[in-house]
Amino acid sequence: MLPTNSQQAQDLLHNPAALRRLLLDPSRRTLPRSMLDCGAHMILYATEVSEILQMGLSYLTHTLDAVRCDAGFGHPHDQVFVSTQQYIHTDYFAHNVVGLPLPNQHALVQTVWYSTQPCYFNIAQDPAYADVRQTEALQDSWVVLVRRMEVSGVPFGILCVDDTLRLREWSPRQHWLFEQFIITMLSPLCYLNRLSHGHPRTKPTGAELEVIAWSAQGYSYAEIAEHLGKSVRTVRNQLASAREKLGARNQVELIRLCRVWLEEFDLKRLVDVKELIKVCTPTNSH
């Protein structure tokens, strides 16, 4: 059973023997030695999620004879998905897709978010994907094999293997290797590392984050409701929903856990609005 809070995740990451027993030992009879070795290296030597991804993406690229492998974190309800890391096969050339936006609500991406299996897409020939192939993120892709990263059925990222040189299909064995590596090793290790650094596994919705952003500026429920055109009950429910998703015990902890996402909002603007309200509010004269 994986930890559910930051301190437990840190403790487990600092105990490689326990982590090997949890992630590797149950699969020693079923997974290939090369995959187990990669998992062991990630456990022993990767201290940041970027290092975990670099080792994992390299392994998948070479194991599946792909040209490029990239991954990023997010949520099905986000408007945009962005890869944060990639690995390109040393024998090939491909464009850098890190930081390039992909429409997260497109049917192709949504299929990945809500599928519990690897998804194969013929980007080059299927007319259903003609529009998404016009994006910079997929402009040189011919075929892709994609799967969500998840823990306990909760998705928190997407990993994509693609071939930019030819049309091809990966074998059932390769699909199985792709699936097993992501589910048994890469997803748990990324989840633990992100959790240990205060990244919750379930991102609040945009509406919830907006309410949290106002709350972080010291507004009351009533003030937030007035500014956003919502009822006080809606504001209270959205904050409670966010606390439940993240396991936050109170509002202060909720804001701390969401700090990485609150950068999406113009907090300077919120402060300016608050100061303007103070200036425009009449005071009692004596």
Backbone as CSV, one residue per row, in Angstrom:
resi,resn,N_x,N_y,N_z,CA_x,CA_y,CA_z,C_x,C_y,C_z
1,MET,0.851,-1.192,0.000,0.000,0.000,0.000,0.888,1.244,0.000
2,LEU,0.664,2.161,-0.938,1.475,3.367,-1.032,1.028,4.402,-0.005
3,PRO,1.956,5.239,0.458,1.621,6.295,1.423,0.626,7.291,0.832
4,THR,-0.009,8.038,1.716,-0.970,9.046,1.281,-0.611,10.445,1.757
5,ASN,0.513,10.590,2.476,0.924,11.937,2.866,2.418,12.121,2.638
6,SER,2.840,13.363,2.684,4.204,13.726,2.313,5.254,13.065,3.195
7,GLN,5.042,13.051,4.506,6.047,12.496,5.408,6.223,10.999,5.192
8,GLN,5.126,10.276,5.018,5.219,8.840,4.756,5.967,8.569,3.459
9,ALA,5.708,9.397,2.439,6.396,9.229,1.155,7.895,9.466,1.317
10,GLN,8.277,10.490,2.062,9.692,10.765,2.288,10.359,9.601,3.006
11,ASP,9.688,9.069,4.029,10.251,7.950,4.794,10.484,6.740,3.898
12,LEU,9.522,6.453,3.018,9.653,5.290,2.145,10.764,5.497,1.117
13,LEU,10.863,6.700,0.558,11.909,6.974,-0.428,13.311,6.889,0.176
14,HIS,13.411,7.113,1.474,14.706,7.025,2.153,15.000,5.615,2.650
15,ASN,14.148,4.664,2.276,14.329,3.267,2.677,14.292,2.393,1.418
16,PRO,15.397,2.351,0.673,15.415,1.606,-0.596,15.033,0.139,-0.459
17,ALA,15.419,-0.479,0.641,15.093,-1.898,0.829,13.585,-2.095,0.900
18,ALA,12.911,-1.230,1.642,11.450,-1.336,1.755,10.786,-1.035,0.415
19,LEU,11.358,-0.085,-0.320,10.791,0.269,-1.616,10.957,-0.881,-2.619
20,ARG,12.094,-1.552,-2.561,12.288,-2.716,-3.443,11.306,-3.828,-3.099
21,ARG,11.107,-4.043,-1.803,10.142,-5.096,-1.395,8.736,-4.761,-1.881
22,LEU,8.398,-3.475,-1.860,7.050,-3.050,-2.241,6.836,-3.103,-3.755
23,LEU,7.809,-2.640,-4.526,7.612,-2.484,-5.969,8.214,-3.593,-6.818
24,LEU,9.354,-4.123,-6.410,10.064,-5.076,-7.260,9.815,-6.540,-6.895
25,ASP,9.860,-6.842,-5.620,9.773,-8.251,-5.215,8.526,-8.970,-5.724
26,PRO,7.334,-8.342,-5.681,6.140,-9.059,-6.159,6.195,-9.417,-7.646
27,SER,7.075,-8.763,-8.412,7.097,-8.964,-9.867,8.355,-9.667,-10.366
28,ARG,9.171,-10.179,-9.469,10.455,-10.757,-9.889,10.292,-11.969,-10.795
29,ARG,9.210,-12.686,-10.669,9.005,-13.888,-11.487,8.306,-13.608,-12.803
30,THR,7.786,-12.401,-12.965,6.998,-12.120,-14.165,7.632,-11.082,-15.085
31,LEU,8.396,-10.144,-14.532,8.961,-9.072,-15.351,10.383,-9.412,-15.798
32,PRO,10.785,-8.942,-16.968,12.138,-9.222,-17.465,13.204,-8.587,-16.574
33,ARG,14.384,-9.176,-16.600,15.477,-8.715,-15.757,15.843,-7.262,-16.052
34,SER,15.826,-6.890,-17.315,16.189,-5.513,-17.671,15.257,-4.492,-17.030
35,MET,13.959,-4.818,-16.950,12.999,-3.910,-16.334,13.232,-3.824,-14.829
36,LEU,13.485,-4.962,-14.203,13.767,-4.973,-12.767,15.046,-4.196,-12.458
37,ASP,16.044,-4.328,-13.313,17.291,-3.590,-13.113,17.052,-2.083,-13.221
38,CYS,16.232,-1.679,-14.197,15.919,-0.260,-14.342,15.193,0.253,-13.106
39,GLY,14.232,-0.528,-12.617,13.518,-0.143,-11.398,14.456,-0.002,-10.218
40,ALA,15.401,-0.941,-10.073,16.363,-0.884,-8.975,17.234,0.362,-9.068
41,HIS,17.650,0.718,-10.284,18.466,1.916,-10.471,17.678,3.180,-10.127
42,MET,16.424,3.218,-10.504,15.608,4.382,-10.169,15.452,4.513,-8.660
43,ILE,15.263,3.395,-7.982,15.107,3.415,-6.525,16.391,3.876,-5.843
44,LEU,17.525,3.414,-6.324,18.801,3.690,-5.657,19.372,5.066,-5.982
45,TYR,19.202,5.520,-7.222,19.963,6.682,-7.662,19.127,7.907,-8.019
46,ALA,17.842,7.749,-8.236,17.016,8.892,-8.631,16.424,9.558,-7.389
47,THR,16.782,10.814,-7.172,16.275,11.540,-6.007,15.238,12.596,-6.380
48,GLU,15.097,12.884,-7.666,14.116,13.846,-8.148,13.256,13.194,-9.220
49,VAL,12.045,13.705,-9.381,11.141,13.113,-10.368,11.722,13.239,-11.773
50,SER,12.495,14.295,-12.037,13.109,14.446,-13.354,14.100,13.323,-13.629
51,GLU,14.814,12.867,-12.586,15.765,11.772,-12.755,15.041,10.445,-12.952
52,ILE,13.949,10.268,-12.232,13.129,9.065,-12.410,12.625,8.988,-13.847
53,LEU,12.083,10.099,-14.328,11.553,10.125,-15.690,12.651,9.898,-16.725
54,GLN,13.814,10.504,-16.516,14.875,10.357,-17.496,15.286,8.889,-17.638
55,MET,15.439,8.192,-16.519,15.785,6.773,-16.572,14.661,5.959,-17.204
56,GLY,13.420,6.260,-16.798,12.284,5.510,-17.318,12.037,5.734,-18.797
57,LEU,12.123,6.989,-19.238,11.904,7.292,-20.654,12.993,6.681,-21.521
58,SER,14.222,6.705,-21.025,15.323,6.078,-21.765,15.084,4.575,-21.914
59,TYR,14.676,3.936,-20.822,14.427,2.493,-20.867,13.331,2.160,-21.878
60,LEU,12.223,2.881,-21.828,11.112,2.583,-22.730,11.473,2.864,-24.189
61,THR,12.190,3.954,-24.443,12.575,4.280,-25.818,13.378,3.152,-26.448
62,HIS,14.362,2.637,-25.726,15.217,1.591,-26.283,14.513,0.225,-26.286
63,THR,13.732,-0.052,-25.249,13.033,-1.339,-25.185,12.007,-1.472,-26.300
64,LEU,11.328,-0.374,-26.611,10.282,-0.405,-27.634,10.783,0.050,-29.006
65,ASP,12.085,0.291,-29.112,12.687,0.744,-30.374,11.914,1.937,-30.921
66,ALA,11.688,2.914,-30.058,10.967,4.122,-30.445,11.953,5.237,-30.756
67,VAL,11.446,6.321,-31.319,12.291,7.473,-31.613,12.317,8.436,-30.432
68,ARG,11.142,8.660,-29.841,11.042,9.640,-28.757,10.063,9.145,-27.704
69,CYS,10.323,9.504,-26.467,9.411,9.189,-25.369,9.327,10.431,-24.492
70,ASP,8.114,10.874,-24.188,7.959,12.066,-23.353,6.838,11.861,-22.349
71,ALA,6.833,12.680,-21.317,5.841,12.539,-20.254,5.601,13.879,-19.582
72,GLY,4.437,14.000,-18.970,4.089,15.202,-18.216,3.006,14.879,-17.210
73,PHE,2.735,15.828,-16.339,1.755,15.629,-15.278,0.577,16.577,-15.472
74,GLY,-0.582,16.150,-15.008,-1.767,16.974,-15.150,-3.003,16.257,-14.670
75,HIS,-4.140,16.652,-15.247,-5.448,16.162,-14.814,-6.378,16.161,-16.022
76,PRO,-7.337,15.241,-16.083,-8.243,15.193,-17.242,-8.999,16.483,-17.503
77,HIS,-9.219,17.298,-16.453,-10.020,18.506,-16.630,-9.203,19.723,-17.065
78,ASP,-7.881,19.610,-17.112,-7.049,20.724,-17.564,-7.365,21.070,-19.015
79,GLN,-7.161,22.317,-19.367,-7.386,22.741,-20.756,-6.212,22.394,-21.663
80,VAL,-5.016,22.357,-21.085,-3.805,22.112,-21.858,-2.960,21.054,-21.164
81,PHE,-2.379,20.163,-21.957,-1.403,19.211,-21.423,-0.039,19.566,-21.995
82,VAL,0.978,19.518,-21.132,2.330,19.872,-21.551,3.301,18.801,-21.053
83,SER,4.128,18.286,-21.943,5.183,17.362,-21.531,6.290,18.152,-20.831
84,THR,6.775,17.588,-19.746,7.827,18.262,-18.982,9.193,17.623,-19.194
85,GLN,9.211,16.436,-19.795,10.490,15.767,-20.014,10.389,14.819,-21.204
86,GLN,11.516,14.622,-21.887,11.537,13.713,-23.020,12.897,13.034,-23.112
87,TYR,12.899,11.945,-23.862,14.156,11.275,-24.211,14.067,10.926,-25.685
88,ILE,15.105,11.258,-26.458,15.151,10.953,-27.884,16.247,9.921,-28.130
89,HIS,15.898,8.891,-28.872,16.849,7.819,-29.178,18.119,8.410,-29.797
90,THR,19.247,7.958,-29.322,20.523,8.517,-29.768,20.808,8.282,-31.250
91,ASP,20.127,7.315,-31.858,20.364,7.026,-33.274,19.447,7.805,-34.211
92,TYR,18.489,8.569,-33.640,17.500,9.240,-34.473,17.421,10.728,-34.139
93,PHE,16.647,11.424,-34.970,16.384,12.843,-34.723,14.882,13.041,-34.577
94,ALA,14.496,13.881,-33.635,13.091,14.257,-33.470,13.045,15.631,-32.829
95,HIS,11.919,16.303,-33.010,11.757,17.637,-32.433,11.637,17.559,-30.911
96,ASN,12.017,18.634,-30.280,11.850,18.773,-28.835,10.405,19.169,-28.555
97,VAL,9.675,18.348,-27.802,8.275,18.635,-27.528,8.043,19.133,-26.104
98,VAL,9.094,19.249,-25.309,8.946,19.707,-23.926,8.422,21.142,-23.921
99,GLY,7.359,21.355,-23.172,6.779,22.687,-23.049,5.797,23.069,-24.131
100,LEU,5.609,22.212,-25.145,4.672,22.525,-26.224,3.255,22.115,-25.816
101,PRO,2.294,23.015,-25.916,0.934,22.716,-25.446,0.179,21.774,-26.375
102,LEU,-0.595,20.892,-25.783,-1.476,19.986,-26.510,-2.876,20.185,-25.943
103,PRO,-3.902,20.334,-26.793,-5.270,20.554,-26.275,-5.749,19.352,-25.469
104,ASN,-5.817,19.524,-24.166,-6.108,18.407,-23.274,-7.534,17.884,-23.424
105,GLN,-8.438,18.729,-23.918,-9.826,18.297,-24.065,-10.096,17.636,-25.419
106,HIS,-9.083,17.518,-26.264,-9.245,16.822,-27.542,-9.586,15.354,-27.273
107,ALA,-10.376,14.773,-28.168,-10.838,13.394,-27.976,-9.674,12.415,-27.811
108,LEU,-8.582,12.644,-28.550,-7.429,11.747,-28.452,-6.864,11.747,-27.028
109,VAL,-6.651,12.935,-26.469,-6.060,13.025,-25.133,-7.036,12.532,-24.067
110,GLN,-8.305,12.856,-24.233,-9.294,12.402,-23.262,-9.427,10.882,-23.260
111,THR,-9.267,10.263,-24.431,-9.278,8.805,-24.497,-8.184,8.218,-23.625
112,VAL,-7.011,8.846,-23.656,-5.891,8.369,-22.847,-6.189,8.535,-21.360
113,TRP,-6.705,9.700,-20.986,-6.979,9.967,-19.561,-7.960,8.956,-18.970
114,TYR,-8.934,8.533,-19.755,-9.987,7.682,-19.203,-9.841,6.208,-19.587
115,SER,-8.725,5.853,-20.192,-8.477,4.457,-20.524,-7.550,3.826,-19.498
116,THR,-7.797,2.578,-19.178,-6.932,1.849,-18.251,-5.962,0.940,-18.989
117,GLN,-5.848,1.137,-20.304,-4.941,0.349,-21.127,-4.109,1.290,-22.004
118,PRO,-2.984,0.809,-22.527,-2.238,1.622,-23.490,-3.094,1.914,-24.724
119,CYS,-2.950,3.113,-25.276,-3.717,3.532,-26.448,-2.783,3.732,-27.636
120,TYR,-3.141,3.145,-28.768,-2.341,3.279,-29.984,-3.075,4.196,-30.952
121,PHE,-2.363,5.175,-31.522,-2.970,6.100,-32.475,-2.084,6.231,-33.714
122,ASN,-2.723,6.110,-34.888,-2.041,6.356,-36.155,-2.266,7.827,-36.496
123,ILE,-1.384,8.671,-36.000,-1.542,10.111,-36.159,-1.442,10.527,-37.619
124,ALA,-0.571,9.872,-38.365,-0.283,10.289,-39.735,-1.421,10.013,-40.705
125,GLN,-2.169,8.925,-40.489,-3.144,8.500,-41.494,-4.604,8.614,-41.065
126,ASP,-4.886,8.623,-39.774,-6.279,8.660,-39.332,-6.809,10.090,-39.421
127,PRO,-7.827,10.335,-40.253,-8.351,11.707,-40.412,-8.925,12.290,-39.122
128,ALA,-9.262,11.437,-38.175,-9.811,11.932,-36.907,-8.787,12.738,-36.123
129,TYR,-7.515,12.558,-36.451,-6.456,13.246,-35.706,-5.731,14.281,-36.557
130,ALA,-6.329,14.654,-37.692,-5.690,15.624,-38.576,-5.472,16.963,-37.880
131,ASP,-6.457,17.382,-37.070,-6.331,18.680,-36.408,-5.261,18.667,-35.323
132,VAL,-5.209,17.585,-34.539,-4.238,17.549,-33.456,-2.819,17.387,-33.984
133,ARG,-2.691,16.813,-35.191,-1.347,16.682,-35.773,-0.805,18.035,-36.219
134,GLN,-1.658,19.026,-36.312,-1.200,20.364,-36.668,-0.537,21.073,-35.495
135,THR,-0.710,20.548,-34.288,-0.064,21.149,-33.128,1.428,20.848,-33.161
136,GLU,2.217,21.728,-32.586,3.662,21.523,-32.570,4.045,20.255,-31.812
137,ALA,3.253,19.905,-30.803,3.588,18.763,-29.961,3.544,17.443,-30.726
138,LEU,2.720,17.365,-31.786,2.579,16.102,-32.531,2.887,16.258,-34.018
139,GLN,3.486,17.358,-34.411,3.652,17.632,-35.830,4.538,16.617,-36.551
140,ASP,5.491,16.000,-35.847,6.370,15.039,-36.525,6.064,13.593,-36.161
141,SER,4.958,13.361,-35.440,4.618,12.004,-35.015,3.886,11.249,-36.119
142,TRP,4.270,10.010,-36.342,3.564,9.124,-37.258,2.588,8.241,-36.481
143,VAL,3.125,7.502,-35.524,2.286,6.664,-34.661,2.742,6.861,-33.217
144,VAL,1.793,6.721,-32.294,2.133,6.888,-30.879,1.484,5.785,-30.049
145,LEU,2.154,5.415,-28.986,1.624,4.498,-27.981,1.612,5.278,-26.675
146,VAL,0.427,5.437,-26.094,0.262,6.370,-24.975,-0.470,5.685,-23.824
147,ARG,-0.080,6.053,-22.610,-0.792,5.568,-21.439,-0.749,6.603,-20.333
148,ARG,-1.818,6.628,-19.550,-1.828,7.520,-18.399,-0.984,6.928,-17.270
149,MET,-0.391,7.773,-16.452,0.230,7.352,-15.201,-0.836,7.454,-14.118
150,GLU,-0.861,6.481,-13.239,-1.919,6.453,-12.233,-1.473,5.711,-10.994
151,VAL,-2.148,5.998,-9.897,-1.981,5.269,-8.645,-3.361,5.043,-8.058
152,SER,-3.672,3.807,-7.759,-4.987,3.434,-7.207,-6.127,3.926,-8.093
153,GLY,-5.901,3.878,-9.391,-6.946,4.267,-10.330,-7.087,5.752,-10.547
154,VAL,-6.266,6.568,-9.879,-6.332,8.023,-10.029,-5.232,8.494,-10.978
155,PRO,-5.585,9.047,-12.140,-4.557,9.478,-13.102,-3.910,10.794,-12.688
156,PHE,-2.611,10.911,-12.963,-1.925,12.160,-12.637,-0.906,12.558,-13.707
157,GLY,-0.830,11.806,-14.792,0.115,12.150,-15.851,-0.097,11.294,-17.077
158,ILE,0.625,11.624,-18.134,0.552,10.877,-19.389,1.967,10.647,-19.902
159,LEU,2.195,9.446,-20.427,3.470,9.092,-21.032,3.219,8.650,-22.466
160,CYS,4.034,9.164,-23.382,3.840,8.899,-24.803,5.128,8.391,-25.448
161,VAL,5.025,7.281,-26.149,6.127,6.756,-26.955,5.731,6.946,-28.413
162,ASP,6.605,7.554,-29.225,6.202,7.728,-30.612,7.336,7.478,-31.588
163,ASP,6.896,7.172,-32.806,7.810,6.953,-33.915,7.587,8.070,-34.914
164,THR,8.637,8.808,-35.186,8.537,9.933,-36.116,9.095,9.614,-37.498
165,LEU,9.446,8.343,-37.728,10.106,7.960,-38.974,9.289,7.034,-39.849
166,ARG,8.395,6.275,-39.265,7.704,5.249,-40.048,6.383,4.859,-39.391
167,LEU,5.511,4.271,-40.214,4.282,3.679,-39.699,4.626,2.297,-39.162
168,ARG,4.157,2.016,-37.971,4.441,0.707,-37.394,3.450,0.450,-36.273
169,GLU,3.387,-0.813,-35.880,2.597,-1.193,-34.716,3.496,-1.939,-33.754
170,TRP,3.307,-1.675,-32.482,4.068,-2.405,-31.479,3.373,-3.734,-31.202
171,SER,4.159,-4.751,-30.922,3.626,-6.099,-30.718,2.862,-6.191,-29.398
172,PRO,2.017,-7.211,-29.241,1.337,-7.420,-27.956,2.321,-7.517,-26.794
173,ARG,3.466,-8.157,-27.012,4.484,-8.242,-25.970,4.997,-6.861,-25.581
174,GLN,5.208,-5.990,-26.570,5.676,-4.636,-26.291,4.600,-3.806,-25.576
175,HIS,3.349,-4.008,-25.946,2.254,-3.348,-25.233,2.280,-3.760,-23.758
176,TRP,2.484,-5.040,-23.529,2.502,-5.561,-22.153,3.677,-4.983,-21.368
177,LEU,4.851,-4.908,-21.974,6.015,-4.332,-21.297,5.777,-2.864,-20.967
178,PHE,5.209,-2.149,-21.913,4.884,-0.732,-21.722,3.942,-0.554,-20.527
179,GLU,2.903,-1.361,-20.520,1.902,-1.316,-19.441,2.517,-1.640,-18.090
180,GLN,3.266,-2.719,-18.022,3.817,-3.169,-16.743,4.821,-2.169,-16.177
181,PHE,5.652,-1.603,-17.026,6.657,-0.669,-16.534,6.016,0.583,-15.957
182,ILE,4.993,1.084,-16.635,4.336,2.304,-16.155,3.578,2.047,-14.863
183,ILE,2.852,0.935,-14.791,1.992,0.690,-13.638,2.767,0.218,-12.414
184,THR,3.725,-0.676,-12.611,4.399,-1.261,-11.444,5.592,-0.452,-10.951
185,MET,6.183,0.378,-11.809,7.407,1.086,-11.405,7.335,2.595,-11.583
186,LEU,7.124,3.049,-12.816,7.251,4.472,-13.082,6.180,5.291,-12.354
187,SER,4.934,4.865,-12.443,3.861,5.617,-11.780,4.061,5.681,-10.265
188,PRO,4.295,4.553,-9.577,4.487,4.635,-8.122,5.662,5.512,-7.720
189,LEU,6.781,5.425,-8.444,7.958,6.210,-8.070,7.739,7.700,-8.325
190,CYS,7.114,8.053,-9.432,6.808,9.460,-9.685,5.818,9.988,-8.653
191,TYR,4.821,9.187,-8.348,3.828,9.585,-7.353,4.472,9.833,-5.992
192,LEU,5.312,8.911,-5.536,5.961,9.059,-4.238,6.856,10.285,-4.198
193,ASN,7.618,10.497,-5.266,8.517,11.641,-5.286,7.751,12.952,-5.285
194,ARG,6.716,13.033,-6.077,5.910,14.259,-6.113,5.194,14.485,-4.794
195,LEU,4.675,13.418,-4.208,3.995,13.535,-2.922,4.960,13.993,-1.832
196,SER,6.184,13.487,-1.859,7.176,13.863,-0.847,7.560,15.332,-0.945
197,HIS,7.370,15.917,-2.141,7.668,17.334,-2.336,6.421,18.206,-2.249
198,GLY,5.336,17.617,-1.776,4.126,18.406,-1.592,3.233,18.490,-2.796
199,HIS,3.468,17.634,-3.816,2.580,17.610,-4.978,1.502,16.560,-4.739
200,PRO,0.262,16.944,-4.484,-0.794,15.960,-4.265,-1.063,15.166,-5.535
201,ARG,-1.689,14.020,-5.377,-1.912,13.177,-6.555,-3.152,13.593,-7.342
202,THR,-4.089,14.315,-6.699,-5.305,14.695,-7.390,-5.415,16.206,-7.433
203,LYS,-5.298,16.768,-8.614,-5.340,18.224,-8.750,-6.773,18.724,-8.633
204,PRO,-7.011,19.783,-7.850,-8.351,20.376,-7.789,-8.759,20.916,-9.163
205,THR,-10.053,21.094,-9.352,-10.543,21.646,-10.608,-10.156,23.117,-10.704
206,GLY,-10.322,23.683,-11.910,-10.014,25.092,-12.094,-10.861,25.986,-11.197
207,ALA,-12.150,25.644,-11.056,-13.040,26.440,-10.195,-12.598,26.362,-8.733
208,GLU,-12.175,25.176,-8.305,-11.701,25.020,-6.926,-10.413,25.802,-6.694
209,LEU,-9.503,25.747,-7.670,-8.244,26.475,-7.529,-8.475,27.984,-7.501
210,GLU,-9.457,28.452,-8.252,-9.759,29.878,-8.241,-10.222,30.317,-6.856
211,VAL,-11.073,29.513,-6.243,-11.543,29.819,-4.891,-10.382,29.762,-3.887
212,ILE,-9.520,28.767,-4.049,-8.359,28.641,-3.154,-7.440,29.850,-3.305
213,ALA,-7.257,30.320,-4.548,-6.398,31.481,-4.791,-6.920,32.717,-4.063
214,TRP,-8.231,32.930,-4.109,-8.815,34.058,-3.378,-8.677,33.851,-1.872
215,SER,-8.892,32.630,-1.433,-8.763,32.332,0.001,-7.344,32.583,0.487
216,ALA,-6.365,32.265,-0.360,-4.964,32.457,0.016,-4.641,33.933,0.234
217,GLN,-5.469,34.823,-0.330,-5.271,36.265,-0.142,-6.000,36.802,1.080
218,GLY,-6.628,35.898,1.828,-7.259,36.313,3.077,-8.719,36.684,2.979
219,TYR,-9.361,36.396,1.845,-10.777,36.714,1.706,-11.644,35.718,2.484
220,SER,-12.748,36.198,2.991,-13.716,35.342,3.670,-14.573,34.623,2.635
221,TYR,-15.347,33.633,3.085,-16.246,32.931,2.177,-17.203,33.906,1.505
222,ALA,-17.735,34.839,2.279,-18.713,35.785,1.741,-18.079,36.695,0.701
223,GLU,-16.844,37.155,0.964,-16.158,38.022,0.004,-15.845,37.278,-1.291
224,ILE,-15.387,36.032,-1.162,-15.086,35.233,-2.351,-16.355,35.020,-3.172
225,ALA,-17.432,34.692,-2.485,-18.705,34.456,-3.172,-19.143,35.689,-3.948
226,GLU,-18.988,36.863,-3.325,-19.397,38.110,-3.979,-18.527,38.398,-5.207
227,HIS,-17.217,38.240,-5.075,-16.308,38.547,-6.169,-16.507,37.604,-7.355
228,LEU,-16.799,36.320,-7.081,-16.891,35.321,-8.140,-18.321,35.057,-8.599
229,GLY,-19.291,35.727,-7.972,-20.675,35.533,-8.372,-21.213,34.168,-8.011
230,LYS,-20.762,33.652,-6.874,-21.217,32.342,-6.407,-21.907,32.495,-5.061
231,SER,-22.577,31.442,-4.635,-23.153,31.447,-3.296,-22.080,31.071,-2.283
232,VAL,-22.278,31.477,-1.053,-21.340,31.110,0.020,-21.279,29.597,0.158
233,ARG,-22.405,28.942,-0.025,-22.440,27.481,0.087,-21.566,26.828,-0.984
234,THR,-21.610,27.371,-2.215,-20.772,26.820,-3.288,-19.297,26.984,-2.964
235,VAL,-18.921,28.152,-2.481,-17.525,28.399,-2.112,-17.093,27.421,-1.028
236,ARG,-17.924,27.269,-0.013,-17.592,26.357,1.087,-17.452,24.919,0.580
237,ASN,-18.363,24.510,-0.307,-18.321,23.140,-0.833,-17.092,22.909,-1.705
238,GLN,-16.708,23.916,-2.496,-15.538,23.759,-3.366,-14.249,23.655,-2.544
239,LEU,-14.144,24.427,-1.484,-12.970,24.327,-0.622,-12.946,22.983,0.108
240,ALA,-14.115,22.526,0.536,-14.182,21.229,1.217,-13.825,20.099,0.262
241,SER,-14.278,20.201,-0.989,-13.961,19.183,-1.991,-12.462,19.123,-2.245
242,ALA,-11.835,20.294,-2.343,-10.390,20.337,-2.579,-9.625,19.747,-1.396
243,ARG,-10.067,20.063,-0.168,-9.393,19.505,1.018,-9.503,17.989,1.044
244,GLU,-10.671,17.479,0.650,-10.868,16.022,0.639,-9.984,15.358,-0.411
245,LYS,-9.870,15.956,-1.588,-9.034,15.385,-2.654,-7.577,15.275,-2.228
246,LEU,-7.104,16.310,-1.526,-5.688,16.393,-1.203,-5.352,15.877,0.190
247,GLY,-6.378,15.527,0.964,-6.133,15.073,2.326,-5.676,16.190,3.246
248,ALA,-6.025,17.425,2.908,-5.629,18.569,3.729,-6.499,18.644,4.979
249,ARG,-5.866,18.877,6.114,-6.597,18.918,7.374,-7.259,20.266,7.640
250,ASN,-6.752,21.319,7.015,-7.308,22.648,7.226,-6.991,23.519,6.019
251,GLN,-7.431,24.777,6.082,-7.261,25.674,4.953,-5.790,26.026,4.707
252,VAL,-5.039,26.194,5.786,-3.620,26.527,5.645,-2.877,25.413,4.912
253,GLU,-3.154,24.165,5.285,-2.508,23.031,4.627,-2.953,22.908,3.181
254,LEU,-4.219,23.208,2.909,-4.727,23.158,1.535,-3.968,24.142,0.650
255,ILE,-3.778,25.350,1.125,-3.061,26.371,0.346,-1.615,25.942,0.123
256,ARG,-0.996,25.363,1.138,0.391,24.908,1.007,0.508,23.815,-0.048
257,LEU,-0.422,22.859,-0.042,-0.378,21.757,-0.997,-0.629,22.225,-2.432
258,CYS,-1.342,23.340,-2.570,-1.701,23.829,-3.904,-0.758,24.905,-4.418
259,ARG,0.295,25.198,-3.700,1.119,26.352,-4.074,1.677,26.237,-5.498
260,VAL,1.992,24.995,-5.930,2.556,24.846,-7.278,1.533,25.177,-8.355
261,TRP,0.243,24.977,-8.069,-0.804,25.244,-9.052,-1.311,26.674,-8.971
262,LEU,-1.155,27.322,-7.831,-1.671,28.672,-7.676,-0.919,29.664,-8.550
263,GLU,0.220,29.249,-9.098,0.951,30.117,-10.014,0.157,30.349,-11.296
264,GLU,-0.853,29.512,-11.560,-1.684,29.684,-12.748,-2.536,30.942,-12.664
265,PHE,-2.723,31.447,-11.454,-3.591,32.595,-11.250,-2.763,33.849,-11.015
266,ASP,-3.280,34.966,-11.457,-2.598,36.238,-11.309,-2.840,36.744,-9.892
267,LEU,-2.023,36.268,-8.943,-2.227,36.653,-7.551,-1.946,38.136,-7.336
268,LYS,-1.047,38.719,-8.125,-0.794,40.155,-8.008,-2.074,40.929,-8.307
269,ARG,-2.803,40.461,-9.313,-4.062,41.126,-9.656,-5.048,41.019,-8.508
270,LEU,-5.075,39.832,-7.855,-5.987,39.652,-6.737,-5.656,40.607,-5.602
271,VAL,-4.363,40.790,-5.336,-3.951,41.711,-4.280,-4.369,43.128,-4.630
272,ASP,-4.159,43.527,-5.905,-4.531,44.871,-6.336,-6.033,45.095,-6.173
273,VAL,-6.824,44.069,-6.510,-8.271,44.184,-6.365,-8.637,44.371,-4.902
274,LYS,-7.977,43.630,-4.021,-8.270,43.731,-2.598,-7.966,45.129,-2.071
275,GLU,-6.814,45.687,-2.512,-6.443,47.027,-2.077,-7.423,48.056,-2.612
276,LEU,-7.895,47.859,-3.862,-8.859,48.779,-4.448,-10.158,48.762,-3.659
277,ILE,-10.573,47.581,-3.218,-11.797,47.471,-2.432,-11.658,48.246,-1.135
278,LYS,-10.466,48.145,-0.518,-10.239,48.864,0.736,-10.359,50.370,0.514
279,VAL,-9.770,50.862,-0.584,-9.770,52.283,-0.879,-11.189,52.785,-1.137
280,CYS,-11.969,51.956,-1.832,-13.313,52.368,-2.245,-14.360,52.152,-1.170
281,THR,-13.991,51.486,-0.096,-14.967,51.221,0.977,-15.043,52.429,1.893
282,PRO,-16.212,53.046,2.019,-16.330,54.237,2.872,-16.112,53.872,4.324
283,THR,-15.490,54.752,5.063,-15.288,54.550,6.494,-16.163,55.496,7.272
284,ASN,-16.511,55.118,8.489,-17.341,55.959,9.332,-16.553,57.184,9.804
285,SER,-17.079,58.345,9.605,-16.409,59.557,10.064,-16.927,59.968,11.434
286,HIS,-16.096,60.521,12.239,-16.475,60.907,13.603,-16.533,62.415,13.705
